[in-house]
């Protein structure tokens, strides 16, 4: 608690999150250590307990903390504040996204392989058509997330196991992103879209090895962009 100072104003959101990150880093808290109680954090920062709870909810959504009912709040991921141009919360969001993508890669490899093998002729055509629609939206500069979800959803359906789709959608929803997050912006991940065509073509051709290679190239492209944002090498 000695590493916290009252905020000059009752600032909500980013200022509280930055203060908590600074406290964790300066106090040397490590993964598995318990954070001070919410009431103590609120009193020391001079903000309401609801503000602290909202900040911790955000951290929980990023997998940074883990709450144990009746026991307390524990650190579950490394917290490092930014010293350059990249805001601390952007760094923490990016690191959480990389952890999520590590899990997604394992699942996506399997689901893409199964979809390529199990898809019916009509499902292959649908995947190809949905890819065409997705690229039309992207190239026109229009919002593309709905079309992207439809494309990937068709691949999940073609795998023959509905649990894949549920798991992957829940994983994506579990990672909370701020409203101004660069990882929620429409221009994030654009470089990966040409590879969506390669993925669709491989599934259409019933080539499982090429489909798996395409999904890995797609994920590699997104990971490179995430790391570039975290390192400050890409404008936010």
Buried (B, 14 or more C-beta within 10 A) or exposed (E): EEBBEEBEEEBBBBBBBBBBBBBBBEBEBEEEEEBBBBEEBBBBBBBEEEBBEBBBEBBBBBBBBBBEEEEBBBBBBEBEBBEEEBBBBBBBBBBBBBBBBEEBBEBBBBBBBBBBBEBEEEBBEBBBEBBEBBBEBBEEEEEBEEBBBBBBBBBBBBBBBEEBBEBBBEBBEEBBBBEEBBBEEEEBBBEBBEBBBBBBBBBBEEBBEBBBBBBBBBBBBBBEBBBEBBEBEBEB
